Amino acid sequence: MPASLSSDAFARLFQAVHEGVFIGLVGATAESTATLAANPHLRLMFGWADDVPAGDVRPFEPARFVDTQARASFLQQLARDGSTQDYLLRLRRADGSAMWVEVTARADTMPRDGTLRIEAVMRDVTERKKLEDQARDLYHQLLQAEKLAALGQTMSGVAHELNNPLATVLACAERLTGKPLDETTRRDLDAIHNAAERAARIVRNLQTFARKRHTTRTMVDLNHVVRDTLALRAYEQRVANVVILEALASGLPQVFADPHQIQQVLLNLIINAEQAMIGAHGRGTLILRSWHEPEHDCVKLEVSDDGPGIPADVQAKIFDPFFTTKEVGKGTGLGLTVAYAIAQEHGGTLSVASIPGSAGGRGAAFTLELPVGGNSLRMSAPIPARPAPEVPKGTRALVVEDEAALGTAVADALGDAGFVVDRATNGEDALALIDRQSYDLVVCDLKMPKLDGPSLYRRLAVTRPALSKRMVFVTGDVAGTEAERFLEESGCRWLAKPFRLRDLVRVARETVG
């Protein structure tokens, strides 16, 4: 083939190829960088006009690199290996916007001054990188959801085992409160009661991320919740030299949420930020910014601090259950896990971004995203405060509870209220008693040996349908599993352990009334 034809074919290929092609000299400085040839697609990629001289089309000059250290690493590899394939760089277009570029190149080192003569093919992979990032974020969200689901299953059993003894302690303490006691005994009894209630609150916090707590949701102004939460921390922030900057957008659409749970999320984020800033600098600035994002029809709240930031390896585990960077005894590692679960339960997200050790001290930023509006969710109705009817004389109740001490306390409380009470420790014993005696009410635990509460209900629904409608269930493990679906389908009243005996008595009276 004649040389002229070969040269023409090469020229046409150079002009037509849909990859950026660069041939030139690249040195340590802008002055030692020069372009020998650049095809039209390279100009298009970087946003240079067609009439820009080829010498000004310099994709590898220092100004084009978002990270100057990345340029040095790229040139070092080319000098060492003589080539590179699909090397990923973050470069700037002519207008200053950033893009991701894959570079396949070969290089020769010029003996005179060490400048590299580079022949490179460049490909804009910004959209592909964006999709990969989205896929990675989705993967992390799914991974986090799997962790929460696994822990939720474990917590289901743990909650039941903890709530049973807590219910017994609270019930017995409540029974003793009504008896004449000396001052010392009453003080000790109050301490027992308060400690048991504190333990019950801890269990409820554990249950939150396992979806074991019923919520009361309403239309909420997120800015209002933010200001109320900041008011709770105003004194601590003032004495700790923490400055609050509010950038809350006016006219935010309302979100359908449980304001107490959202406040729990905010308190956790705010307190964590305070501790990080004070630990690093002895003071700090906390910025709370809210805005509406019409594209996704959501409201976002960012809580950012100027603390030390969060390293990348810690960010990957920050929402994991029981993961904490605090000293032993200073944190349980559940705060952010609970916050993450609350956001997820509300149909939203909680994410973290950080620039640790940055010169500007930008610290960490947590972003809570909640959907605008929302469908009405089923909510557990509070126990009515109206006076309960008196129990007719001779009204019989059967207490089915495998926890002996709790069963005794419940039976005694119902007896004091006017019921004639029998006891059973499981569903089989209960059926035997029901075959011999008529009852007006059955108070039954959900989880029991031999025959559990749901199975007992189904047996009675066939043999004694009227009595099955007068069952009251008590349980230490309610929402999120088969138990919740069963209670919803049966329509029976129920109380979560630990409960107040007076609440149980009121429900029992209403059920037979």
VMD Tcl script that draws the C-alpha trace (Angstrom):
set ca {
  {0.00 0.00 0.00}
  {1.43 3.41 -0.90}
  {2.58 5.49 2.08}
  {0.31 8.40 1.13}
  {-2.78 6.16 1.34}
  {-1.66 4.76 4.67}
  {-1.17 8.28 6.01}
  {-4.60 9.38 4.77}
  {-6.30 6.38 6.37}
  {-4.59 7.12 9.64}
  {-5.67 10.76 9.47}
  {-9.31 9.79 8.84}
  {-9.24 7.34 11.75}
  {-7.66 9.96 14.02}
  {-10.42 12.42 13.16}
  {-13.35 9.99 13.34}
  {-12.60 7.80 16.40}
  {-15.05 8.34 19.29}
  {-12.35 8.32 21.94}
  {-10.13 11.19 22.96}
  {-6.67 10.77 21.43}
  {-3.70 12.75 22.74}
  {-0.09 12.81 21.65}
  {2.25 15.16 23.44}
  {4.88 15.94 26.04}
  {3.98 15.96 29.72}
  {6.33 17.20 32.42}
  {6.20 18.12 36.08}
  {5.07 21.69 35.36}
  {2.63 23.40 33.00}
  {5.54 24.92 31.05}
  {7.01 21.47 30.29}
  {3.66 20.21 28.95}
  {2.88 20.52 25.23}
  {0.41 18.98 22.79}
  {1.60 17.53 19.49}
  {-1.82 16.22 18.36}
  {-5.37 16.08 19.75}
  {-8.35 14.67 17.87}
  {-11.81 16.36 17.70}
  {-13.39 13.99 20.25}
  {-10.82 15.01 22.85}
  {-11.83 18.65 22.35}
  {-15.49 17.62 22.66}
  {-14.85 15.68 25.88}
  {-13.16 18.64 27.57}
  {-15.39 21.31 26.09}
  {-12.74 23.09 24.02}
  {-13.98 24.88 20.89}
  {-12.92 23.61 17.45}
  {-10.93 26.77 16.78}
  {-8.78 26.48 19.91}
  {-5.16 25.90 18.81}
  {-3.93 22.36 19.34}
  {-1.17 23.67 21.58}
  {-3.81 24.91 24.06}
  {-5.57 21.52 24.26}
  {-3.61 20.16 27.21}
  {-5.61 17.56 29.18}
  {-2.66 16.59 31.40}
  {-1.57 20.03 32.57}
  {-1.72 20.52 36.39}
  {-4.79 22.79 36.22}
  {-6.89 19.98 34.72}
  {-6.44 17.69 37.75}
  {-8.93 17.84 40.64}
  {-6.29 16.25 42.87}
  {-2.72 17.35 42.14}
  {-1.33 14.30 43.93}
  {-3.22 12.09 41.46}
  {-1.25 13.70 38.61}
  {2.05 12.91 40.27}
  {1.02 9.28 40.86}
  {-0.16 8.90 37.25}
  {3.11 10.23 35.80}
  {5.19 8.13 38.20}
  {3.47 4.96 37.03}
  {3.95 5.89 33.37}
  {7.64 6.64 33.96}
  {8.13 3.39 35.83}
  {6.09 0.96 33.69}
  {6.07 2.74 30.35}
  {2.33 2.20 29.98}
  {-0.98 2.11 31.80}
  {-4.43 0.70 31.02}
  {-7.83 2.07 32.11}
  {-6.22 4.38 34.66}
  {-9.00 6.34 36.38}
  {-8.49 10.10 36.78}
  {-10.68 12.95 38.01}
  {-10.12 15.80 35.54}
  {-11.66 19.21 34.91}
  {-13.33 20.28 31.69}
  {-12.67 23.68 30.14}
  {-15.55 25.17 32.13}
  {-14.13 23.83 35.41}
  {-16.67 21.02 35.94}
  {-15.26 17.65 37.00}
  {-15.49 14.37 35.11}
  {-14.09 10.86 35.42}
  {-11.72 9.78 32.64}
  {-10.16 6.39 31.89}
  {-6.72 6.63 30.30}
  {-4.89 3.92 28.37}
  {-1.44 5.20 27.44}
  {2.17 4.41 26.62}
  {5.07 6.72 27.42}
  {8.74 7.24 26.63}
  {11.01 9.20 28.92}
  {12.93 11.95 27.13}
  {16.61 11.62 28.07}
  {17.18 15.37 28.05}
  {14.96 16.45 30.97}
  {12.85 13.44 32.02}
  {9.73 14.75 30.29}
  {7.35 12.01 29.15}
  {6.24 11.65 25.53}
  {2.72 10.24 25.94}
  {0.38 8.65 23.42}
  {-2.99 8.21 25.14}
  {-6.55 7.18 24.44}
  {-9.02 8.81 26.84}
  {-12.61 7.86 27.59}
  {-15.23 9.88 29.54}
  {-16.73 7.42 32.09}
  {-18.55 9.95 34.27}
  {-22.00 8.39 33.75}
  {-20.69 4.88 34.29}
  {-18.97 5.97 37.50}
  {-22.19 7.60 38.68}
  {-24.11 4.35 38.09}
  {-21.41 2.36 39.89}
  {-21.59 4.73 42.87}
  {-25.38 4.42 42.95}
  {-25.13 0.64 42.79}
  {-22.56 0.65 45.60}
  {-24.78 2.90 47.74}
  {-27.73 0.59 47.09}
  {-25.60 -2.41 48.01}
  {-24.58 -0.78 51.31}
  {-28.22 0.07 52.04}
  {-29.26 -3.52 51.37}
  {-26.37 -4.80 53.48}
  {-27.39 -2.51 56.32}
  {-31.01 -3.64 56.00}
  {-29.89 -7.28 56.20}
  {-27.91 -6.55 59.37}
  {-30.92 -4.85 60.94}
  {-33.23 -7.67 59.92}
  {-30.90 -10.29 61.41}
  {-30.53 -8.31 64.62}
  {-34.29 -7.74 64.66}
  {-34.92 -11.47 64.69}
  {-32.48 -11.88 67.57}
  {-34.00 -8.97 69.47}
  {-37.46 -10.49 69.10}
  {-36.45 -13.32 71.40}
  {-34.31 -11.12 73.65}
  {-37.17 -8.64 74.15}
  {-39.53 -11.43 75.15}
  {-37.07 -12.83 77.67}
  {-36.33 -9.39 79.17}
  {-39.89 -8.08 79.16}
  {-41.27 -11.08 81.06}
  {-39.17 -10.55 84.21}
  {-39.53 -6.76 83.89}
  {-43.31 -7.18 83.76}
  {-43.13 -9.33 86.89}
  {-41.00 -6.79 88.77}
  {-43.24 -3.86 87.81}
  {-46.44 -5.77 88.57}
  {-45.23 -6.90 92.00}
  {-43.93 -3.42 92.82}
  {-47.27 -1.92 91.80}
  {-49.11 -4.43 94.01}
  {-46.92 -3.57 97.00}
  {-47.37 0.18 96.47}
  {-50.99 -0.08 97.60}
  {-50.10 -1.67 100.94}
  {-49.18 0.17 104.17}
  {-45.39 0.42 104.26}
  {-42.82 2.19 106.42}
  {-40.84 5.04 104.89}
  {-37.65 3.04 104.26}
  {-39.50 0.20 102.56}
  {-41.49 2.60 100.40}
  {-38.30 4.38 99.33}
  {-36.69 1.09 98.36}
  {-39.86 0.05 96.53}
  {-39.84 3.31 94.56}
  {-36.19 2.66 93.62}
  {-37.11 -0.86 92.37}
  {-40.03 0.52 90.38}
  {-37.97 3.34 88.80}
  {-35.09 1.00 87.91}
  {-37.45 -1.49 86.28}
  {-39.09 1.27 84.23}
  {-35.66 2.47 83.13}
  {-34.79 -1.05 82.02}
  {-38.09 -1.21 80.13}
  {-37.21 2.01 78.28}
  {-33.85 0.53 77.28}
  {-35.60 -2.53 75.86}
  {-37.99 -0.28 73.93}
  {-34.99 1.53 72.41}
  {-33.51 -1.81 71.37}
  {-36.84 -2.77 69.86}
  {-37.02 0.41 67.77}
  {-34.59 -0.71 65.11}
  {-36.09 -4.21 65.20}
  {-39.49 -2.64 64.29}
  {-40.95 -3.67 67.61}
  {-42.57 -0.43 68.63}
  {-45.85 1.02 67.52}
  {-45.65 4.66 66.54}
  {-48.10 7.51 66.52}
  {-47.60 9.45 63.32}
  {-49.05 12.73 62.22}
  {-48.28 15.53 59.78}
  {-45.15 17.19 61.16}
  {-43.27 20.41 60.45}
  {-39.66 19.20 60.49}
  {-38.33 22.70 61.29}
  {-40.55 22.79 64.37}
  {-39.11 19.45 65.59}
  {-35.58 20.78 64.97}
  {-36.17 23.92 67.04}
  {-37.80 21.95 69.87}
  {-34.85 19.56 69.92}
  {-32.31 22.40 69.97}
  {-34.19 23.94 72.91}
  {-33.56 20.75 74.89}
  {-29.80 21.13 74.34}
  {-29.57 24.92 74.68}
  {-28.04 24.95 78.17}
  {-25.48 22.18 77.49}
  {-24.45 23.86 74.24}
  {-24.03 27.24 75.91}
  {-21.75 25.98 78.70}
  {-19.75 23.84 76.24}
  {-19.14 26.76 73.81}
  {-21.05 25.13 70.97}
  {-22.44 27.68 68.50}
  {-25.64 26.77 66.62}
  {-26.28 28.06 63.10}
  {-29.77 27.49 61.68}
  {-30.37 27.46 57.94}
  {-33.91 26.13 57.94}
  {-35.88 26.73 54.76}
  {-39.23 28.44 55.19}
  {-42.39 26.93 53.75}
  {-41.22 23.32 54.00}
  {-43.95 20.79 53.17}
  {-44.94 18.61 56.13}
  {-43.87 14.99 56.54}
  {-45.92 12.10 57.93}
  {-43.87 11.05 60.94}
  {-43.69 10.29 64.64}
  {-42.31 13.57 66.06}
  {-40.90 11.82 69.14}
  {-38.94 9.34 67.04}
  {-37.65 12.08 64.72}
  {-36.59 14.03 67.81}
  {-34.77 10.89 69.01}
  {-32.84 10.82 65.71}
  {-31.95 14.52 65.95}
  {-30.87 14.30 69.59}
  {-28.56 11.44 68.73}
  {-26.98 13.31 65.81}
  {-26.65 16.57 67.77}
  {-25.15 14.98 70.89}
  {-22.68 12.94 68.81}
  {-21.60 16.11 66.99}
  {-21.20 18.03 70.26}
  {-19.03 15.29 71.76}
  {-16.85 15.07 68.64}
  {-16.26 18.83 68.45}
  {-15.62 19.29 72.18}
  {-13.30 16.29 72.25}
  {-11.28 17.68 69.33}
  {-11.30 21.45 69.92}
  {-13.05 22.13 73.24}
  {-15.71 24.07 71.32}
  {-17.42 23.94 67.94}
  {-20.01 25.13 65.43}
  {-23.06 23.03 64.60}
  {-25.03 23.82 61.44}
  {-28.57 22.56 60.85}
  {-29.85 23.05 57.31}
  {-33.20 21.96 55.88}
  {-34.58 22.14 52.35}
  {-37.22 20.66 50.06}
  {-36.06 18.59 47.11}
  {-38.93 18.64 44.56}
  {-37.28 16.10 42.27}
  {-37.68 13.32 44.84}
  {-40.53 15.03 46.73}
  {-38.69 14.80 50.02}
  {-37.54 17.04 52.84}
  {-33.86 16.89 53.83}
  {-32.15 17.94 57.04}
  {-28.36 18.14 57.29}
  {-26.63 18.20 60.68}
  {-22.98 19.17 60.12}
  {-20.15 19.97 62.54}
  {-16.56 21.22 62.38}
  {-15.17 18.34 64.39}
  {-12.43 15.89 63.38}
  {-14.59 14.10 60.80}
  {-15.11 10.36 60.32}
  {-12.52 8.20 58.55}
  {-13.73 6.31 55.47}
  {-13.27 2.89 57.12}
  {-15.41 4.02 60.07}
  {-18.13 5.46 57.81}
  {-18.70 1.99 56.36}
  {-19.53 0.68 59.87}
  {-21.02 3.77 61.51}
  {-24.61 2.45 61.46}
  {-23.71 -1.10 62.48}
  {-25.28 -2.38 65.72}
  {-22.98 -2.07 68.74}
  {-20.22 -0.32 66.75}
  {-18.80 2.66 68.65}
  {-15.63 4.73 68.64}
  {-16.26 5.98 72.17}
  {-14.50 4.79 75.29}
  {-15.82 1.79 77.18}
  {-18.87 2.86 79.18}
  {-19.37 6.04 77.12}
  {-21.61 4.58 74.41}
  {-23.61 1.47 73.56}
  {-23.11 1.60 69.80}
  {-26.88 1.59 69.26}
  {-27.64 5.30 68.87}
  {-26.97 5.61 65.15}
  {-28.37 2.14 64.49}
  {-31.66 3.19 66.07}
  {-31.59 6.48 64.16}
  {-30.94 4.65 60.87}
  {-33.82 2.25 61.54}
  {-36.23 5.08 62.40}
  {-35.39 6.86 59.14}
  {-35.87 3.62 57.21}
  {-39.17 2.87 58.94}
  {-40.42 6.32 57.90}
  {-39.61 5.53 54.26}
  {-36.52 7.78 54.36}
  {-32.75 7.48 54.64}
  {-29.93 8.55 56.95}
  {-26.50 9.00 55.38}
  {-23.09 10.32 56.41}
  {-20.39 12.32 54.62}
  {-17.10 13.50 56.04}
  {-13.82 15.20 55.20}
  {-11.60 14.17 58.13}
  {-8.63 16.39 58.81}
  {-9.56 18.94 56.15}
  {-7.97 22.36 56.42}
  {-11.40 23.96 56.68}
  {-12.38 21.70 59.55}
  {-15.59 20.66 57.86}
  {-15.97 17.59 60.06}
  {-18.94 15.29 59.56}
  {-22.37 15.82 58.02}
  {-25.37 13.54 58.55}
  {-28.34 13.95 56.21}
  {-31.85 12.81 57.14}
  {-34.23 12.44 54.19}
  {-37.99 12.02 54.73}
  {-40.70 11.69 52.07}
  {-43.31 14.44 51.89}
  {-46.78 13.43 53.09}
  {-47.28 9.66 53.11}
  {-50.03 7.11 53.42}
  {-51.82 6.65 56.70}
  {-50.30 3.82 58.69}
  {-52.05 1.61 61.17}
  {-51.40 2.92 64.64}
  {-52.14 1.30 67.97}
  {-54.88 3.23 69.69}
  {-54.14 4.44 73.22}
  {-56.09 2.82 76.03}
  {-59.19 4.97 76.65}
  {-59.09 7.11 79.76}
  {-62.86 6.89 80.39}
  {-63.98 5.17 83.62}
  {-64.20 1.41 83.15}
  {-67.46 -0.36 84.05}
  {-67.71 -2.25 87.34}
  {-67.32 -6.02 87.20}
  {-70.61 -7.90 87.82}
  {-70.46 -10.24 90.78}
  {-69.37 -13.75 89.82}
  {-67.54 -12.70 86.61}
  {-64.92 -15.38 85.98}
  {-61.50 -14.78 84.43}
  {-58.82 -17.24 83.37}
  {-55.18 -16.08 83.47}
  {-52.93 -18.11 81.13}
  {-49.29 -17.21 81.83}
  {-46.19 -19.41 82.05}
  {-44.30 -16.87 84.20}
  {-45.50 -17.92 87.65}
  {-44.79 -14.68 89.54}
  {-46.34 -12.50 86.82}
  {-49.37 -14.79 86.57}
  {-49.89 -14.52 90.31}
  {-49.64 -10.71 90.26}
  {-52.14 -10.46 87.39}
  {-54.54 -12.91 89.03}
  {-54.38 -11.01 92.33}
  {-55.00 -7.66 90.61}
  {-58.05 -9.06 88.78}
  {-59.26 -10.62 92.02}
  {-59.03 -7.25 93.77}
  {-61.10 -5.77 90.91}
  {-63.96 -8.23 91.56}
  {-63.15 -11.12 89.19}
  {-63.21 -14.75 90.24}
  {-59.84 -15.91 88.86}
  {-58.36 -19.26 87.84}
  {-54.80 -19.88 86.67}
  {-53.23 -21.92 83.85}
  {-49.60 -22.10 82.76}
  {-50.15 -22.97 79.07}
  {-52.81 -23.36 76.41}
  {-53.42 -27.06 77.02}
  {-54.12 -26.51 80.73}
  {-56.36 -23.59 79.78}
  {-58.44 -25.76 77.39}
  {-58.88 -28.37 80.13}
  {-60.21 -25.71 82.53}
  {-62.48 -24.18 79.87}
  {-64.01 -27.61 79.21}
  {-65.03 -27.84 82.88}
  {-65.90 -24.20 83.61}
  {-67.47 -21.21 81.83}
  {-65.38 -18.03 81.70}
  {-66.21 -14.45 80.83}
  {-62.62 -13.39 80.11}
  {-59.28 -14.97 79.19}
  {-56.05 -13.05 79.82}
  {-53.39 -14.90 77.88}
  {-49.68 -14.67 77.07}
  {-48.77 -15.05 73.38}
  {-45.67 -17.23 73.76}
  {-46.06 -20.30 75.97}
  {-44.93 -23.94 75.97}
  {-47.11 -26.78 74.64}
  {-49.89 -24.58 73.22}
  {-49.31 -20.86 72.65}
  {-51.77 -17.96 72.69}
  {-52.60 -17.84 68.95}
  {-53.24 -21.61 68.89}
  {-55.51 -21.32 71.93}
  {-57.42 -18.51 70.25}
  {-57.94 -20.55 67.07}
  {-59.22 -23.53 69.08}
  {-61.69 -21.32 70.96}
  {-62.77 -19.55 67.76}
  {-64.14 -22.93 66.63}
  {-65.50 -24.34 69.91}
  {-66.34 -21.16 71.85}
  {-66.39 -18.22 69.42}
  {-67.98 -15.81 71.93}
  {-65.17 -16.41 74.46}
  {-62.49 -16.03 71.76}
  {-63.70 -12.44 71.29}
  {-63.19 -11.78 75.01}
  {-59.50 -12.63 75.08}
  {-56.88 -10.08 76.17}
  {-53.30 -10.88 75.19}
  {-50.12 -9.80 76.97}
  {-46.75 -10.19 75.29}
  {-43.16 -9.06 75.41}
  {-42.75 -9.37 71.65}
  {-45.40 -7.78 69.45}
  {-44.82 -5.89 66.25}
  {-43.08 -6.79 63.04}
  {-43.62 -10.57 62.95}
  {-46.40 -13.16 62.93}
  {-47.51 -11.87 66.34}
  {-48.49 -8.49 64.91}
  {-50.39 -10.02 62.03}
  {-52.21 -12.37 64.40}
  {-53.29 -9.58 66.76}
  {-54.50 -7.52 63.83}
  {-56.51 -10.37 62.35}
  {-58.03 -11.48 65.68}
  {-59.10 -7.98 66.69}
  {-58.41 -8.81 70.34}
  {-57.13 -6.26 72.83}
  {-53.51 -6.62 73.92}
  {-50.90 -5.01 76.15}
  {-47.15 -5.02 75.68}
  {-44.99 -6.15 78.58}
  {-44.09 -4.59 80.89}
  {-47.51 -3.07 81.55}
  {-49.31 -1.35 84.42}
  {-51.66 -3.62 86.35}
  {-54.23 -0.82 86.45}
  {-54.17 -0.67 82.63}
  {-54.72 -4.41 82.44}
  {-57.61 -4.24 84.91}
  {-59.22 -1.40 82.92}
  {-58.95 -3.36 79.64}
  {-60.35 -6.46 81.35}
  {-63.35 -4.51 82.68}
  {-64.04 -2.98 79.27}
  {-63.79 -6.38 77.57}
  {-66.44 -7.98 79.78}
  {-68.45 -4.77 80.15}
}
mol new
graphics top color blue
foreach p $ca { graphics top sphere $p radius 0.5 }
foreach p [lrange $ca 0 end-1] q [lrange $ca 1 end] { graphics top cylinder $p $q radius 0.2 }
display resetview
